[in-house]
Amino acid sequence: MSFALINDGQIMDRISEGCRKKRLLLNMTQEALSTKANVSLNTIKKFERGEPFSFRTIISVLRALGEIGRLQELILNFEESPEEIFLREQSSKPARKRASRER
């Protein structure tokens, strides 16, 4: 089933369930995962129950499970076009101030 056809909660549930299955496949306890991911045991328990979690938790858990490469498709290197560079540089410069003259 495509992620486009399910809601955000269902996607979160599938991510947490997939990570739980991978943890069990690796014969890793929740405690070991929490240590390796550098998050609390309570965070792992909530994560695996499908309770709301942060993107940082996903990154930590995926890294600890050896699955961080799954995010590779999200990290794309795009070169900025000359127009994008110009617009970025212009937006970062302070606006010029001019004295107003009497009318």
C-alpha positions as CSV (number, residue, x, y, z in Angstrom):
1,M,0.0,0.0,0.0
2,S,1.2,3.5,-0.9
3,F,1.9,5.9,1.9
4,A,0.0,8.5,-0.1
5,L,-3.2,6.5,0.6
6,I,-2.9,6.4,4.4
7,N,-3.0,9.0,7.0
8,D,-0.1,10.4,9.1
9,G,-1.0,8.3,12.2
10,Q,-1.0,5.1,10.1
11,I,2.4,6.0,8.7
12,M,3.8,6.6,12.2
13,D,2.3,3.2,13.3
14,R,4.0,1.4,10.3
15,I,7.4,3.1,11.0
16,S,7.3,2.1,14.7
17,E,6.1,-1.4,13.9
18,G,8.8,-1.9,11.3
19,C,11.5,-0.7,13.7
20,R,10.1,-3.1,16.4
21,K,10.3,-6.0,14.0
22,K,13.8,-5.1,13.0
23,R,14.8,-4.9,16.6
24,L,13.4,-8.3,17.3
25,L,15.0,-9.7,14.2
26,L,18.4,-8.5,15.6
27,N,17.5,-10.1,18.9
28,M,17.9,-6.7,20.6
29,T,16.1,-5.8,23.8
30,Q,14.3,-2.4,24.1
31,E,17.0,-1.6,26.7
32,A,19.8,-2.3,24.3
33,L,18.1,-0.3,21.6
34,S,17.6,2.7,24.0
35,T,21.3,2.6,24.9
36,K,22.5,2.3,21.3
37,A,20.1,5.0,20.1
38,N,21.0,7.2,23.1
39,V,17.3,7.7,24.0
40,S,15.5,6.7,27.1
41,L,13.9,3.3,27.5
42,N,10.6,5.1,28.0
43,T,11.0,6.8,24.6
44,I,11.6,3.4,22.9
45,K,8.5,1.9,24.6
46,K,6.4,4.8,23.5
47,F,7.9,4.7,20.0
48,E,7.1,1.0,19.7
49,R,3.5,1.5,21.0
50,G,3.0,4.1,18.2
51,E,2.7,7.1,20.4
52,P,3.8,10.4,18.8
53,F,7.6,10.6,18.4
54,S,10.0,13.2,17.0
55,F,11.9,12.9,13.8
56,R,15.1,13.0,15.9
57,T,13.9,9.7,17.6
58,I,13.3,8.1,14.2
59,I,16.9,9.1,13.1
60,S,18.4,7.7,16.3
61,V,16.5,4.5,16.2
62,L,17.2,3.9,12.5
63,R,20.9,4.6,13.1
64,A,20.9,2.1,16.0
65,L,19.2,-0.5,13.9
66,G,21.6,-0.1,11.0
67,E,18.8,1.3,8.8
68,I,19.8,5.0,8.6
69,G,20.4,4.5,4.8
70,R,16.7,4.3,4.3
71,L,16.6,8.1,4.7
72,Q,19.1,8.5,1.8
73,E,16.4,9.2,-0.7
74,L,15.2,12.2,1.3
75,I,18.7,13.8,1.3
76,L,19.2,15.1,-2.2
77,N,22.0,17.3,-3.4
78,F,20.7,20.1,-5.6
79,E,22.9,22.8,-6.9
80,E,21.5,26.2,-6.6
81,S,20.7,28.0,-9.8
82,P,22.3,31.4,-10.3
83,E,18.8,33.0,-9.7
84,E,18.5,31.1,-6.4
85,I,21.9,32.2,-5.3
86,F,21.1,35.8,-6.2
87,L,17.8,35.8,-4.4
88,R,19.3,34.2,-1.3
89,E,22.1,36.7,-1.2
90,Q,19.7,39.6,-1.7
91,S,17.4,38.4,1.1
92,S,20.4,38.2,3.5
93,K,21.6,41.8,2.9
94,P,20.1,44.5,5.2
95,A,17.9,46.9,3.4
96,R,19.6,50.1,2.4
97,K,18.4,53.2,4.2
98,R,18.3,56.6,2.6
99,A,17.7,59.9,4.1
100,S,14.5,61.5,3.1
101,R,14.4,65.0,1.9
102,E,12.0,67.7,2.8
103,R,9.2,68.4,0.4
